[in-house]
Amino acid sequence: MNIGSYYEPAGEHCYKPTSHAGGAWDPAEQHFSPLGGLIVHAIDEYAAGRPGEKLVLSRISFDILGRLALDECEIRVETLRPGRTIELVEAVMVIGGRAVVRARAWLLSSGDTTAVAGGGGGGVLTPPEKLASWLMTDVWPGGYIASLDVRPVTPPRPGRTTAWIGTGLDLVAGREVSPLAAFVALVDTANGIAVWRKPTEWMFPNVDLTIHLHRQPEGRWTGLDTTVTFGPTGQGVTSTVLHDVSGPVGHAEQILTVRPLG
């Protein structure tokens, strides 16, 4: 049963975040995770309104340009590189008249390649219904984190965790969203499930998120097989193999800016 949503419609291409979208570093900001899913939803709506073969979103890169205030936002989508089988689109999120996120997505044609599918390794994770929940609120504050059902496959370790992420909330109130948008809305959680150092002592926010998919995800769970690395000069990387209940679907990468608190 859904008990609310991360966003409410606020006009054409506009959305109002609820308290469930509240950030982990600052409750007056949006957590990027549901916001990323909202941008995919906006791209889905943009693509659905045009004629021709429906292409599949296969890569999306998000650059976070500024503070993500917990305020009404507008998403503008345009085509940068049109094509019948390959297309590049850009989505820009605007808050308070300022562009705060810029996302570019490659949409590719879809065909039957079952005969050659495979490679890359990685098996099916233990199903989430066989696992116990973990309270991430013991590590992180914020409305978004509090909204999650997190189920580790193995006990979380510093810099290394594999876990399922689920939620009982809709992405957008009263709107049907694609399985991909709902899946992406949970991916940015990766930077919080395998913390290398305590967030009460160090800051390590990501300034981007890039997702590559070799298969479209299905189901209500997002599986994150995550490794976090801090370098010696203030940068870090969060690397994740993405899963649904049938197995791996792709990869996600986040670059981190690492700095001590205080």
HELIX and SHEET records of a PDB file:
HELIX    1   1 SER A   19  ALA A   21  5                                   3    
HELIX    2   2 PHE A   32  ALA A   48  1                                  17    
HELIX    3   3 THR A  114  VAL A  116  5                                   3    
HELIX    4   4 PRO A  128  LYS A  130  5                                   3    
HELIX    5   5 MET A  136  ASP A  138  5                                   3    
HELIX    6   6 GLY A  143  ALA A  146  1                                   4    
HELIX    7   7 PRO A  179  VAL A  184  1                                   6    
HELIX    8   8 VAL A  187  THR A  189  5                                   3    
HELIX    9   9 ALA A  190  ILE A  193  1                                   4    
SHEET    1   A13 LEU A 148  PRO A 152  0                                        
SHEET    2   A13 ARG A 160  THR A 167 -1                                        
SHEET    3   A13 THR A 222  PHE A 230 -1                                        
SHEET    4   A13 GLN A 235  ASP A 244 -1                                        
SHEET    5   A13 GLY A 247  THR A 257 -1                                        
SHEET    6   A13 ASP A 208  LEU A 213 -1                                        
SHEET    7   A13 VAL A  56  ILE A  64 -1                                        
SHEET    8   A13 ARG A  98  LEU A 108 -1                                        
SHEET    9   A13 ILE A  86  ILE A  95 -1                                        
SHEET   10   A13 CYS A  73  ARG A  81 -1                                        
SHEET   11   A13 CYS A  14  PRO A  17 -1                                        
SHEET   12   A13 SER A   5  PRO A   9 -1                                        
SHEET   13   A13 ASP A 170  VAL A 172  1                                        
SHEET    1   B 2 TRP A 202  MET A 203  0                                        
SHEET    2   B 2 ARG A 259  PRO A 260 -1                                        
END                                                                             
